Amino acid sequence: MSYVVAVDVGGTEIKSALVDSDLNVIATITAPTPKADSTGAETVKAIAAIVAEFGAAHKVEAVGLAVPGALDEPAGTSRWSGNLQWKNLPIRDLLHAAINIPVAFGHDVRTAAVAELRSGAAKGARNAIFIPVGTGIAAAFIVDGEIRSAEGYAGEIGHINVNGKYPCVCGKTGCLEAASSTLAISKAYEAQSGKTGTTTEEIYKLVVAGDSVATQVWADATAAMARACETLITLLAPEVIVFGGGLSNAGETFLKPIRDYLDASLTFQRKPRLEIAHYGSKAGTIGCAILAFDLVKAGK
């Protein structure tokens, strides 16, 4: 049995897992993402510590690293990541230099889409869109059976203008990410209720319980997502849209308002199925592991 470490760097957490060659998750470690780490040094240090901890019990053959933002994946560079404050950062080479283990590098969303395309909710689809909703929002586009990235620039749907009213990390106002991300929902609920520190999971429970403020915040967020989906459907004609990330845990409470909006608004367009990710919040982990094992098999 061989082992790799999957590392998914998010805006708030570094999620990692030791994964065996049957794609079983053996152990997990979650650590806070270092703040204002523009050089990546603290993030690399945190990941190296995680790899060393896993490596104490099992030989780690490779690391699969996924990060958000606009990437040059072949070069291993983060061109821009607003939530991490990275710009033109050679993060793959920095990590490889620190741990001296092969590092497979990919966009967090496209990496998660690898798992869903190979053995998840998008399996068998020739055209699909994978949208995880977490601290940020982006998408992976599966076109004619392949994940397309346009040299790493494609998929930043979090910055589609959905006429939202809150400022975004990109510097503009009106973006999908500032309207429908988990962070945006929490901020909107705080602004409208005056209650601080309420998580998206707690807001979801309030929605189910019929809380009026939470229900309005939820309706605004799902309406913004539905408008973005309408645009994507018109442009890309997916057979299925797969939602992942933390917000997907809400299931039909999240999907139904989006589906109702699309049923009412789409005319000539192909109406896709709306699905929750098969791997749920683990899609990024499994995708990272797959990329790492691909690297091991290639002997790199």
Backbone as CSV, one residue per row, in Angstrom:
resi,resn,N_x,N_y,N_z,CA_x,CA_y,CA_z,C_x,C_y,C_z
1,MET,0.851,-1.199,0.000,0.000,0.000,0.000,0.883,1.245,0.000
2,SER,0.547,2.218,-0.843,1.298,3.473,-0.854,0.399,4.602,-0.364
3,TYR,1.044,5.694,0.043,0.315,6.780,0.687,0.746,8.136,0.118
4,VAL,-0.218,9.041,0.053,0.058,10.429,-0.301,-0.647,11.322,0.713
5,VAL,-0.242,12.580,0.726,-0.920,13.567,1.563,-1.640,14.560,0.650
6,ALA,-2.921,14.731,0.884,-3.734,15.701,0.147,-3.858,16.960,0.987
7,VAL,-3.556,18.108,0.384,-3.598,19.380,1.101,-4.441,20.371,0.309
8,ASP,-5.490,20.863,0.932,-6.399,21.828,0.312,-6.336,23.120,1.124
9,VAL,-5.704,24.141,0.545,-5.537,25.411,1.246,-6.729,26.311,0.945
10,GLY,-7.507,26.619,1.962,-8.655,27.500,1.805,-8.403,28.856,2.423
11,GLY,-9.381,29.719,2.315,-9.231,31.063,2.857,-9.155,31.100,4.367
12,THR,-9.736,30.103,5.025,-9.728,30.080,6.491,-9.020,28.862,7.075
13,GLU,-9.013,27.730,6.343,-8.423,26.504,6.870,-7.554,25.797,5.843
14,ILE,-6.550,25.088,6.345,-5.795,24.134,5.542,-6.323,22.755,5.918
15,LYS,-7.005,22.110,4.977,-7.533,20.775,5.214,-6.578,19.763,4.590
16,SER,-6.198,18.768,5.351,-5.247,17.790,4.840,-5.662,16.391,5.238
17,ALA,-5.176,15.417,4.473,-5.513,14.027,4.760,-4.407,13.111,4.268
18,LEU,-4.189,12.040,5.006,-3.347,10.945,4.549,-4.264,9.974,3.823
19,VAL,-3.937,9.665,2.572,-4.817,8.856,1.727,-4.029,7.686,1.164
20,ASP,-4.615,6.484,1.197,-3.913,5.328,0.638,-4.268,5.150,-0.833
21,SER,-3.625,4.189,-1.474,-3.765,4.037,-2.919,-5.134,3.508,-3.344
22,ASP,-5.966,3.103,-2.377,-7.363,2.774,-2.669,-8.285,3.968,-2.436
23,LEU,-7.683,5.120,-2.211,-8.380,6.383,-1.948,-9.178,6.360,-0.654
24,ASN,-8.698,5.585,0.298,-9.259,5.624,1.642,-8.562,6.714,2.443
25,VAL,-9.331,7.535,3.143,-8.762,8.555,4.011,-8.381,7.897,5.336
26,ILE,-7.083,7.871,5.624,-6.572,7.196,6.809,-6.628,8.112,8.035
27,ALA,-6.281,9.379,7.830,-6.271,10.348,8.931,-6.386,11.737,8.350
28,THR,-6.866,12.671,9.159,-7.002,14.058,8.698,-6.407,15.016,9.724
29,ILE,-5.966,16.155,9.217,-5.497,17.250,10.066,-6.029,18.550,9.463
30,THR,-6.590,19.388,10.297,-7.038,20.718,9.865,-6.300,21.764,10.685
31,ALA,-5.787,22.761,9.995,-5.047,23.833,10.658,-5.535,25.170,10.102
32,PRO,-5.447,26.248,10.884,-5.847,27.546,10.367,-4.895,28.031,9.271
33,THR,-5.446,28.655,8.265,-4.615,29.237,7.215,-3.956,30.508,7.755
34,PRO,-2.628,30.619,7.658,-1.957,31.832,8.143,-2.517,33.079,7.459
35,LYS,-2.692,34.131,8.238,-3.251,35.374,7.706,-2.143,36.297,7.195
36,ALA,-2.487,37.074,6.167,-1.567,38.079,5.608,-0.198,37.475,5.298
37,ASP,-0.218,36.270,4.728,1.026,35.558,4.428,1.364,35.726,2.950
38,SER,1.689,36.933,2.539,1.890,37.235,1.120,3.086,36.520,0.519
39,THR,4.069,36.137,1.328,5.245,35.415,0.817,5.028,33.910,0.776
40,GLY,3.970,33.427,1.421,3.694,32.002,1.480,4.542,31.243,2.483
41,ALA,5.459,31.919,3.154,6.401,31.236,4.045,5.702,30.528,5.190
42,GLU,4.739,31.196,5.821,4.052,30.592,6.959,3.144,29.446,6.517
43,THR,2.552,29.579,5.335,1.708,28.513,4.813,2.537,27.272,4.503
44,VAL,3.694,27.472,3.879,4.599,26.354,3.590,5.041,25.680,4.885
45,LYS,5.357,26.486,5.894,5.780,25.929,7.183,4.668,25.076,7.799
46,ALA,3.438,25.565,7.712,2.298,24.822,8.266,2.080,23.508,7.524
47,ILE,2.186,23.543,6.185,1.987,22.315,5.402,3.122,21.323,5.672
48,ALA,4.352,21.819,5.761,5.494,20.946,6.034,5.328,20.226,7.372
49,ALA,4.798,20.937,8.357,4.564,20.324,9.666,3.506,19.225,9.571
50,ILE,2.478,19.467,8.770,1.427,18.463,8.574,1.992,17.220,7.894
51,VAL,2.775,17.427,6.830,3.369,16.295,6.106,4.291,15.499,7.025
52,ALA,5.070,16.203,7.847,5.976,15.526,8.783,5.194,14.700,9.792
53,GLU,4.044,15.215,10.245,3.233,14.479,11.216,2.674,13.203,10.601
54,PHE,2.159,13.302,9.377,1.659,12.106,8.701,2.809,11.137,8.408
55,GLY,3.957,11.697,8.040,5.106,10.879,7.652,5.746,10.129,8.792
56,ALA,5.397,10.475,10.011,5.963,9.770,11.167,5.496,8.325,11.224
57,ALA,4.302,8.051,10.681,3.734,6.696,10.741,3.708,5.992,9.391
58,HIS,3.717,6.750,8.296,3.643,6.160,6.961,4.586,6.900,6.017
59,LYS,5.179,6.176,5.080,6.007,6.825,4.077,5.116,7.575,3.090
60,VAL,5.328,8.877,2.985,4.543,9.717,2.082,5.281,9.830,0.748
61,GLU,4.644,9.364,-0.323,5.310,9.331,-1.628,5.128,10.604,-2.439
62,ALA,4.072,11.340,-2.162,3.834,12.590,-2.884,2.805,13.404,-2.113
63,VAL,2.742,14.681,-2.457,1.747,15.581,-1.879,0.915,16.163,-3.008
64,GLY,-0.386,16.168,-2.829,-1.279,16.849,-3.757,-1.694,18.163,-3.127
65,LEU,-1.338,19.273,-3.747,-1.594,20.609,-3.194,-2.607,21.346,-4.058
66,ALA,-3.685,21.788,-3.442,-4.692,22.578,-4.152,-4.853,23.925,-3.465
67,VAL,-4.904,24.989,-4.272,-5.074,26.340,-3.739,-6.095,27.093,-4.599
68,PRO,-6.702,28.146,-4.048,-7.678,28.928,-4.817,-7.008,30.039,-5.616
69,GLY,-7.772,30.642,-6.508,-7.292,31.814,-7.238,-6.962,31.506,-8.687
70,ALA,-6.348,32.465,-9.354,-5.912,32.303,-10.743,-4.511,31.715,-10.737
71,LEU,-4.367,30.520,-11.315,-3.109,29.797,-11.225,-2.481,29.569,-12.601
72,ASP,-1.150,29.449,-12.604,-0.418,28.859,-13.722,-0.039,27.471,-13.240
73,GLU,-0.900,26.506,-13.512,-0.711,25.171,-12.936,0.562,24.469,-13.412
74,PRO,0.903,24.516,-14.725,2.159,23.872,-15.137,3.390,24.466,-14.449
75,ALA,3.381,25.776,-14.195,4.524,26.428,-13.552,4.474,26.324,-12.031
76,GLY,3.327,25.900,-11.489,3.193,25.792,-10.038,3.066,27.133,-9.339
77,THR,2.504,28.108,-10.038,2.457,29.482,-9.528,1.028,29.948,-9.283
78,SER,0.830,30.628,-8.153,-0.421,31.334,-7.904,-0.290,32.736,-8.478
79,ARG,-1.004,32.986,-9.579,-0.938,34.320,-10.172,-1.597,35.355,-9.257
80,TRP,-2.764,34.957,-8.711,-3.504,35.868,-7.821,-4.496,35.074,-6.999
81,SER,-4.503,35.317,-5.700,-5.515,34.747,-4.818,-5.891,35.809,-3.801
82,GLY,-7.085,36.365,-3.962,-7.511,37.459,-3.089,-7.599,37.057,-1.633
83,ASN,-8.150,35.873,-1.362,-8.333,35.441,0.025,-7.029,35.093,0.725
84,LEU,-6.007,34.723,-0.055,-4.712,34.377,0.525,-3.693,35.506,0.413
85,GLN,-4.056,36.546,-0.352,-3.169,37.698,-0.573,-1.872,37.280,-1.273
86,TRP,-1.994,36.337,-2.206,-0.844,35.882,-2.991,-0.887,36.499,-4.379
87,LYS,0.291,36.834,-4.890,0.412,37.346,-6.257,1.728,36.843,-6.840
88,ASN,1.614,36.093,-7.949,2.784,35.531,-8.636,3.700,34.785,-7.671
89,LEU,3.097,33.908,-6.870,3.835,33.174,-5.850,4.110,31.742,-6.330
90,PRO,5.373,31.322,-6.416,5.716,29.965,-6.871,5.524,28.938,-5.756
91,ILE,4.310,28.760,-5.321,4.010,28.002,-4.114,4.394,26.528,-4.228
92,ARG,4.246,25.922,-5.415,4.614,24.502,-5.545,6.100,24.297,-5.290
93,ASP,6.943,25.133,-5.889,8.386,24.978,-5.727,8.821,25.318,-4.302
94,LEU,8.146,26.289,-3.684,8.468,26.616,-2.293,8.186,25.435,-1.378
95,LEU,7.052,24.767,-1.610,6.711,23.605,-0.778,7.646,22.444,-1.072
96,HIS,7.931,22.197,-2.342,8.834,21.097,-2.692,10.207,21.285,-2.056
97,ALA,10.701,22.519,-2.050,12.001,22.801,-1.449,11.988,22.540,0.055
98,ALA,10.834,22.739,0.675,10.731,22.570,2.131,10.597,21.113,2.546
99,ILE,9.952,20.286,1.723,9.673,18.906,2.138,10.431,17.858,1.336
100,ASN,10.955,18.248,0.167,11.728,17.335,-0.695,10.946,16.078,-1.059
101,ILE,9.671,16.257,-1.331,8.769,15.195,-1.792,8.055,15.736,-3.028
102,PRO,7.810,14.910,-4.059,7.098,15.409,-5.243,5.763,16.061,-4.878
103,VAL,5.458,17.192,-5.522,4.233,17.934,-5.237,3.422,18.086,-6.522
104,ALA,2.204,17.547,-6.521,1.250,17.779,-7.603,0.454,19.027,-7.248
105,PHE,0.246,19.893,-8.209,-0.323,21.209,-7.929,-1.551,21.448,-8.797
106,GLY,-2.605,21.976,-8.177,-3.794,22.275,-8.950,-4.686,23.290,-8.265
107,HIS,-5.602,23.822,-9.036,-6.617,24.737,-8.522,-7.559,23.947,-7.619
108,ASP,-7.943,24.531,-6.495,-8.757,23.776,-5.539,-10.055,23.270,-6.152
109,VAL,-10.673,24.085,-6.982,-11.961,23.686,-7.555,-11.779,22.651,-8.660
110,ARG,-10.819,22.868,-9.549,-10.598,21.891,-10.622,-10.111,20.559,-10.054
111,THR,-9.361,20.628,-8.966,-8.901,19.399,-8.328,-10.083,18.611,-7.761
112,ALA,-10.989,19.303,-7.086,-12.190,18.631,-6.583,-13.024,18.077,-7.732
113,ALA,-13.054,18.791,-8.847,-13.819,18.331,-10.006,-13.244,17.043,-10.581
114,VAL,-11.932,16.842,-10.445,-11.322,15.588,-10.894,-11.991,14.410,-10.192
115,ALA,-12.183,14.531,-8.879,-12.824,13.454,-8.117,-14.260,13.242,-8.574
116,GLU,-15.008,14.332,-8.749,-16.417,14.202,-9.148,-16.560,13.688,-10.576
117,LEU,-15.603,14.026,-11.446,-15.670,13.569,-12.829,-15.281,12.103,-12.949
118,ARG,-14.267,11.701,-12.219,-13.792,10.305,-12.344,-14.717,9.312,-11.654
119,SER,-15.248,9.677,-10.479,-16.049,8.683,-9.764,-17.159,9.289,-8.915
120,GLY,-17.562,10.525,-9.220,-18.564,11.195,-8.412,-19.811,11.573,-9.179
121,ALA,-20.392,12.707,-8.813,-21.693,13.118,-9.354,-21.649,13.536,-10.816
122,ALA,-20.459,13.820,-11.350,-20.337,14.203,-12.760,-19.841,13.056,-13.630
123,LYS,-19.675,11.863,-13.034,-19.186,10.724,-13.809,-20.134,10.422,-14.965
124,GLY,-19.573,10.256,-16.140,-20.373,9.953,-17.319,-20.859,11.169,-18.080
125,ALA,-20.751,12.350,-17.474,-21.188,13.572,-18.156,-20.096,14.077,-19.087
126,ARG,-20.488,14.510,-20.259,-19.529,15.112,-21.190,-19.385,16.602,-20.933
127,ASN,-20.453,17.207,-20.425,-20.452,18.645,-20.161,-21.076,18.888,-18.794
128,ALA,-20.290,19.485,-17.910,-20.751,19.693,-16.542,-20.047,20.893,-15.940
129,ILE,-20.590,21.384,-14.846,-19.972,22.469,-14.090,-19.941,22.046,-12.630
130,PHE,-18.797,22.206,-12.005,-18.662,21.909,-10.587,-18.456,23.222,-9.844
131,ILE,-19.328,23.498,-8.860,-19.275,24.756,-8.118,-19.253,24.474,-6.626
132,PRO,-18.089,24.537,-5.988,-18.068,24.455,-4.531,-18.280,25.845,-3.937
133,VAL,-19.103,25.916,-2.911,-19.405,27.194,-2.270,-18.831,27.169,-0.864
134,GLY,-17.776,27.937,-0.662,-17.143,28.034,0.644,-16.838,29.487,0.949
135,THR,-15.672,29.748,1.515,-15.253,31.127,1.780,-15.216,31.933,0.485
136,GLY,-14.818,31.276,-0.595,-14.840,31.866,-1.928,-15.710,31.028,-2.842
137,ILE,-15.863,31.490,-4.084,-16.643,30.746,-5.081,-15.892,30.763,-6.407
138,ALA,-15.706,29.592,-6.978,-15.181,29.471,-8.335,-15.851,28.252,-8.954
139,ALA,-15.467,27.901,-10.170,-16.096,26.760,-10.834,-15.072,26.029,-11.672
140,ALA,-15.354,24.749,-11.901,-14.596,23.963,-12.867,-15.530,23.645,-14.025
141,PHE,-15.040,23.865,-15.237,-15.841,23.629,-16.431,-15.386,22.341,-17.106
142,ILE,-16.294,21.398,-17.206,-16.026,20.162,-17.927,-16.711,20.294,-19.279
143,VAL,-15.916,20.374,-20.327,-16.415,20.595,-21.682,-15.929,19.456,-22.569
144,ASP,-16.879,18.766,-23.202,-16.540,17.633,-24.061,-15.670,16.610,-23.330
145,GLY,-15.990,16.377,-22.056,-15.329,15.337,-21.283,-14.015,15.711,-20.644
146,GLU,-13.574,16.953,-20.825,-12.299,17.388,-20.259,-12.488,18.631,-19.389
147,ILE,-11.702,18.710,-18.318,-11.721,19.911,-17.481,-10.905,20.987,-18.182
148,ARG,-11.534,22.099,-18.511,-10.890,23.178,-19.256,-10.558,24.329,-18.316
149,SER,-9.352,24.884,-18.470,-8.950,25.941,-17.541,-8.460,27.217,-18.215
150,ALA,-8.286,27.199,-19.552,-7.792,28.392,-20.264,-6.521,28.935,-19.606
151,GLU,-5.545,28.021,-19.460,-4.249,28.354,-18.859,-4.400,28.870,-17.428
152,GLY,-5.437,28.368,-16.743,-5.609,28.713,-15.334,-6.483,29.908,-15.056
153,TYR,-6.953,30.593,-16.092,-7.747,31.802,-15.878,-9.246,31.532,-15.793
154,ALA,-9.686,30.415,-16.345,-11.126,30.159,-16.423,-11.698,29.726,-15.081
155,GLY,-12.966,30.026,-14.891,-13.682,29.498,-13.746,-13.883,30.432,-12.577
156,GLU,-13.376,31.649,-12.655,-13.509,32.562,-11.511,-14.895,33.208,-11.502
157,ILE,-15.914,32.342,-11.389,-17.294,32.825,-11.474,-17.698,33.637,-10.250
158,GLY,-16.912,33.563,-9.175,-17.202,34.380,-8.003,-17.187,35.864,-8.304
159,HIS,-16.643,36.226,-9.464,-16.537,37.635,-9.815,-17.417,38.002,-11.011
160,ILE,-18.438,37.152,-11.254,-19.536,37.541,-12.138,-20.388,38.568,-11.393
161,ASN,-20.800,39.602,-12.092,-21.645,40.632,-11.475,-23.085,40.133,-11.425
162,VAL,-23.579,39.923,-10.210,-24.966,39.481,-10.023,-25.798,40.592,-9.373
163,ASN,-25.294,41.805,-9.469,-25.971,42.984,-8.906,-26.102,42.909,-7.389
164,GLY,-25.113,42.284,-6.763,-25.091,42.250,-5.305,-24.733,43.608,-4.729
165,LYS,-24.954,43.765,-3.428,-24.760,45.088,-2.821,-23.530,45.183,-1.930
166,TYR,-22.755,44.074,-1.815,-21.614,44.088,-0.906,-20.289,44.127,-1.670
167,PRO,-19.261,44.761,-1.109,-17.945,44.803,-1.763,-17.271,43.435,-1.737
168,CYS,-16.441,43.179,-2.735,-15.767,41.901,-2.900,-14.263,42.070,-2.668
169,VAL,-13.580,40.954,-2.389,-12.124,41.000,-2.188,-11.387,41.433,-3.442
170,CYS,-12.041,41.331,-4.604,-11.384,41.729,-5.849,-11.378,43.244,-6.033
171,GLY,-12.092,43.957,-5.173,-12.122,45.407,-5.252,-13.388,45.972,-5.869
172,LYS,-14.247,45.109,-6.400,-15.493,45.562,-7.016,-16.672,45.273,-6.094
173,THR,-17.828,45.786,-6.473,-19.071,45.527,-5.735,-20.058,44.849,-6.683
174,GLY,-20.807,43.873,-6.160,-21.806,43.208,-6.979,-21.462,41.780,-7.342
175,CYS,-20.289,41.292,-6.923,-19.824,39.961,-7.313,-20.601,38.841,-6.625
176,LEU,-20.667,37.699,-7.308,-21.331,36.510,-6.766,-20.714,36.085,-5.439
177,GLU,-19.388,36.104,-5.355,-18.709,35.672,-4.125,-19.113,36.520,-2.933
178,ALA,-19.349,37.802,-3.173,-19.739,38.702,-2.086,-21.222,38.603,-1.765
179,ALA,-21.946,37.781,-2.528,-23.385,37.604,-2.292,-23.750,36.208,-1.813
180,SER,-22.991,35.188,-2.251,-23.438,33.809,-2.036,-22.441,32.902,-1.342
181,SER,-21.245,33.365,-1.045,-20.287,32.508,-0.339,-20.723,32.324,1.110
182,THR,-20.137,31.346,1.778,-20.471,31.138,3.189,-20.100,32.369,4.010
183,LEU,-18.969,32.975,3.682,-18.552,34.184,4.390,-19.533,35.322,4.148
184,ALA,-19.987,35.460,2.900,-20.936,36.521,2.564,-22.263,36.332,3.283
185,ILE,-22.730,35.093,3.376,-24.000,34.821,4.055,-23.892,35.175,5.533
186,SER,-22.786,34.804,6.162,-22.593,35.127,7.575,-22.539,36.636,7.791
187,LYS,-21.842,37.344,6.897,-21.735,38.798,7.009,-23.089,39.471,6.803
188,ALA,-23.844,38.976,5.832,-25.157,39.565,5.567,-26.095,39.343,6.745
189,TYR,-26.033,38.158,7.345,-26.884,37.883,8.503,-26.496,38.780,9.676
190,GLU,-25.207,38.976,9.871,-24.752,39.856,10.946,-25.238,41.285,10.721
191,ALA,-25.139,41.735,9.459,-25.555,43.107,9.139,-27.047,43.312,9.360
192,GLN,-27.852,42.281,9.072,-29.298,42.442,9.153,-29.886,42.073,10.524
193,SER,-29.161,41.230,11.277,-29.685,40.802,12.574,-28.994,41.469,13.749
194,GLY,-27.769,41.957,13.498,-26.985,42.531,14.585,-26.279,41.493,15.439
195,LYS,-26.436,40.214,15.080,-25.809,39.129,15.841,-24.490,38.747,15.185
196,THR,-23.424,38.717,15.979,-22.102,38.413,15.438,-21.754,36.939,15.641
197,GLY,-20.841,36.462,14.784,-20.294,35.118,14.948,-21.223,33.981,14.592
198,THR,-22.274,34.248,13.820,-23.202,33.176,13.440,-22.676,32.464,12.198
199,THR,-22.498,31.157,12.273,-21.968,30.397,11.149,-23.051,30.137,10.111
200,THR,-22.611,29.774,8.907,-23.571,29.447,7.850,-24.415,28.234,8.232
201,GLU,-23.798,27.274,8.914,-24.550,26.099,9.359,-25.664,26.502,10.322
202,GLU,-25.371,27.435,11.217,-26.383,27.917,12.149,-27.467,28.694,11.418
203,ILE,-27.074,29.450,10.404,-28.052,30.206,9.615,-28.965,29.243,8.863
204,TYR,-28.389,28.185,8.317,-29.194,27.159,7.636,-30.248,26.582,8.584
205,LYS,-29.849,26.286,9.815,-30.799,25.745,10.799,-31.891,26.762,11.120
206,LEU,-31.520,28.041,11.149,-32.511,29.091,11.378,-33.491,29.185,10.217
207,VAL,-32.981,28.979,8.996,-33.851,28.981,7.818,-34.877,27.854,7.934
208,VAL,-34.407,26.663,8.286,-35.299,25.507,8.431,-36.340,25.767,9.518
209,ALA,-35.917,26.492,10.556,-36.831,26.802,11.667,-37.777,27.958,11.351
210,GLY,-37.569,28.630,10.208,-38.479,29.696,9.802,-38.098,31.091,10.253
211,ASP,-36.860,31.294,10.700,-36.410,32.624,11.112,-36.473,33.576,9.913
212,SER,-37.126,34.731,10.078,-37.383,35.625,8.946,-36.115,36.268,8.404
213,VAL,-35.207,36.689,9.290,-33.970,37.326,8.825,-33.105,36.316,8.079
214,ALA,-32.916,35.145,8.665,-32.115,34.105,8.024,-32.720,33.699,6.684
215,THR,-34.054,33.609,6.635,-34.735,33.223,5.396,-34.497,34.240,4.292
216,GLN,-34.521,35.523,4.629,-34.281,36.561,3.628,-32.840,36.548,3.138
217,VAL,-31.901,36.392,4.059,-30.483,36.315,3.690,-30.247,35.119,2.768
218,TRP,-30.834,33.986,3.106,-30.704,32.764,2.306,-31.305,32.954,0.915
219,ALA,-32.459,33.597,0.870,-33.124,33.836,-0.415,-32.280,34.733,-1.306
220,ASP,-31.671,35.763,-0.734,-30.806,36.656,-1.516,-29.598,35.907,-2.066
221,ALA,-28.999,35.056,-1.214,-27.804,34.324,-1.629,-28.106,33.309,-2.724
222,THR,-29.188,32.565,-2.577,-29.521,31.557,-3.583,-30.010,32.205,-4.882
223,ALA,-30.660,33.359,-4.783,-31.083,34.065,-5.995,-29.872,34.545,-6.797
224,ALA,-28.849,35.024,-6.094,-27.626,35.456,-6.778,-26.952,34.272,-7.455
225,MET,-26.909,33.138,-6.760,-26.322,31.939,-7.360,-27.126,31.490,-8.577
226,ALA,-28.440,31.559,-8.487,-29.285,31.156,-9.608,-29.048,32.047,-10.828
227,ARG,-28.885,33.351,-10.608,-28.607,34.266,-11.727,-27.275,33.914,-12.392
228,ALA,-26.284,33.588,-11.576,-24.992,33.189,-12.130,-25.124,31.892,-12.924
229,CYS,-25.887,30.946,-12.391,-26.082,29.674,-13.081,-26.796,29.859,-14.418
230,GLU,-27.744,30.773,-14.445,-28.457,31.046,-15.697,-27.481,31.485,-16.784
231,THR,-26.545,32.350,-16.419,-25.530,32.804,-17.364,-24.647,31.645,-17.812
232,LEU,-24.202,30.838,-16.871,-23.321,29.720,-17.194,-24.023,28.688,-18.072
233,ILE,-25.290,28.435,-17.784,-26.062,27.476,-18.580,-26.214,27.964,-20.014
234,THR,-26.477,29.238,-20.172,-26.642,29.809,-21.506,-25.350,29.725,-22.311
235,LEU,-24.217,29.895,-21.635,-22.928,29.880,-22.321,-22.387,28.470,-22.562
236,LEU,-22.575,27.552,-21.588,-21.864,26.281,-21.623,-22.749,25.038,-21.763
237,ALA,-24.048,25.184,-21.572,-25.006,24.087,-21.760,-24.613,22.801,-21.037
238,PRO,-24.397,22.872,-19.725,-24.027,21.651,-19.004,-25.199,20.685,-18.876
239,GLU,-24.868,19.399,-18.789,-25.879,18.388,-18.498,-26.193,18.363,-17.005
240,VAL,-25.199,18.705,-16.184,-25.351,18.667,-14.743,-24.500,19.774,-14.124
241,ILE,-25.022,20.396,-13.078,-24.236,21.304,-12.250,-24.124,20.655,-10.876
242,VAL,-22.899,20.450,-10.446,-22.628,19.790,-9.170,-22.153,20.836,-8.173
243,PHE,-22.834,20.911,-7.033,-22.460,21.854,-5.986,-21.737,21.131,-4.863
244,GLY,-20.627,21.704,-4.421,-19.873,21.162,-3.307,-19.587,22.250,-2.293
245,GLY,-18.585,22.012,-1.464,-18.244,22.986,-0.439,-19.200,22.943,0.732
246,GLY,-18.929,23.783,1.709,-19.700,23.764,2.947,-21.188,23.997,2.761
247,LEU,-21.561,24.863,1.827,-22.980,25.192,1.673,-23.780,24.030,1.089
248,SER,-23.099,23.121,0.402,-23.810,21.987,-0.192,-24.396,21.063,0.867
249,ASN,-23.908,21.177,2.104,-24.455,20.358,3.188,-25.927,20.674,3.448
250,ALA,-26.389,21.814,2.959,-27.795,22.187,3.133,-28.707,21.434,2.175
251,GLY,-28.142,20.717,1.212,-28.941,19.870,0.323,-30.040,20.612,-0.410
252,GLU,-31.262,20.090,-0.314,-32.387,20.657,-1.056,-32.744,22.070,-0.593
253,THR,-32.433,22.405,0.641,-32.691,23.776,1.098,-31.894,24.764,0.265
254,PHE,-30.739,24.337,-0.221,-29.918,25.157,-1.111,-30.326,24.985,-2.572
255,LEU,-30.558,23.749,-2.993,-30.830,23.488,-4.411,-32.207,23.954,-4.869
256,LYS,-33.239,23.785,-4.041,-34.606,24.032,-4.501,-34.845,25.464,-4.985
257,PRO,-34.431,26.502,-4.239,-34.666,27.847,-4.769,-33.913,28.123,-6.074
258,ILE,-32.757,27.515,-6.251,-32.007,27.676,-7.493,-32.741,26.964,-8.626
259,ARG,-33.195,25.742,-8.350,-33.927,24.979,-9.366,-35.223,25.693,-9.756
260,ASP,-35.955,26.212,-8.774,-37.208,26.914,-9.062,-36.957,28.147,-9.936
261,TYR,-35.893,28.879,-9.626,-35.547,30.070,-10.426,-35.240,29.665,-11.870
262,LEU,-34.428,28.618,-12.032,-34.036,28.198,-13.378,-35.221,27.639,-14.156
263,ASP,-36.094,26.903,-13.485,-37.290,26.381,-14.163,-38.146,27.512,-14.711
264,ALA,-38.176,28.623,-13.975,-38.997,29.761,-14.392,-38.315,30.639,-15.436
265,SER,-36.975,30.653,-15.445,-36.277,31.623,-16.281,-35.711,31.047,-17.579
266,LEU,-35.343,29.765,-17.584,-34.764,29.194,-18.793,-35.851,28.930,-19.824
267,THR,-35.528,29.186,-21.074,-36.494,28.957,-22.155,-35.936,27.924,-23.135
268,PHE,-35.059,28.338,-24.036,-34.520,27.427,-25.039,-33.326,26.618,-24.520
269,GLN,-32.739,27.040,-23.418,-31.505,26.417,-22.941,-31.733,24.985,-22.443
270,ARG,-30.669,24.185,-22.520,-30.717,22.856,-21.911,-30.782,23.018,-20.390
271,LYS,-31.772,22.373,-19.773,-31.912,22.464,-18.324,-31.098,21.357,-17.668
272,PRO,-30.084,21.721,-16.934,-29.236,20.693,-16.317,-29.841,20.130,-15.037
273,ARG,-29.390,18.957,-14.663,-29.675,18.444,-13.335,-28.833,19.234,-12.338
274,LEU,-29.370,19.430,-11.156,-28.613,20.039,-10.067,-28.342,18.957,-9.039
275,GLU,-27.061,18.755,-8.714,-26.685,17.674,-7.819,-25.757,18.183,-6.718
276,ILE,-25.766,17.491,-5.600,-24.787,17.725,-4.540,-23.598,16.800,-4.798
277,ALA,-22.397,17.289,-4.567,-21.187,16.525,-4.816,-21.227,15.173,-4.106
278,HIS,-20.865,14.133,-4.823,-20.833,12.782,-4.249,-19.879,12.721,-3.059
279,TYR,-18.738,13.381,-3.199,-17.739,13.356,-2.137,-17.924,14.479,-1.121
280,GLY,-18.946,15.303,-1.323,-19.226,16.373,-0.373,-18.021,17.243,-0.139
281,SER,-17.767,17.564,1.103,-16.643,18.431,1.430,-15.300,17.729,1.259
282,LYS,-15.329,16.395,0.979,-14.078,15.657,0.774,-13.636,15.631,-0.688
283,ALA,-14.400,16.259,-1.582,-14.065,16.201,-3.014,-12.667,16.744,-3.285
284,GLY,-12.320,17.842,-2.645,-10.986,18.412,-2.837,-9.903,17.476,-2.345
285,THR,-10.153,16.830,-1.219,-9.186,15.881,-0.658,-8.959,14.708,-1.599
286,ILE,-10.036,14.109,-2.076,-9.912,12.962,-2.972,-9.259,13.380,-4.293
287,GLY,-9.633,14.558,-4.802,-9.024,15.042,-6.036,-7.533,15.282,-5.887
288,CYS,-7.127,15.881,-4.765,-5.694,16.085,-4.493,-4.955,14.751,-4.462
289,ALA,-5.552,13.773,-3.807,-4.924,12.457,-3.720,-4.786,11.825,-5.097
290,ILE,-5.809,11.952,-5.924,-5.751,11.400,-7.276,-4.600,12.028,-8.061
291,LEU,-4.459,13.349,-7.985,-3.369,14.033,-8.686,-2.010,13.572,-8.163
292,ALA,-1.910,13.404,-6.844,-0.647,12.957,-6.255,-0.308,11.542,-6.717
293,PHE,-1.289,10.648,-6.741,-1.033,9.281,-7.202,-0.730,9.256,-8.698
294,ASP,-1.359,10.155,-9.469,-1.009,10.268,-10.893,0.471,10.611,-11.044
295,LEU,0.959,11.492,-10.153,2.369,11.892,-10.178,3.271,10.725,-9.810
296,VAL,2.860,9.956,-8.809,3.634,8.774,-8.406,3.709,7.764,-9.543
297,LYS,2.571,7.525,-10.204,2.522,6.558,-11.296,3.381,7.007,-12.471
298,ALA,3.451,8.329,-12.656,4.270,8.855,-13.760,5.756,8.835,-13.429
299,GLY,6.068,8.517,-12.166,7.456,8.426,-11.746,8.161,9.737,-11.625
300,LYS,7.391,10.780,-11.293,7.989,12.127,-11.203,8.234,12.493,-9.743
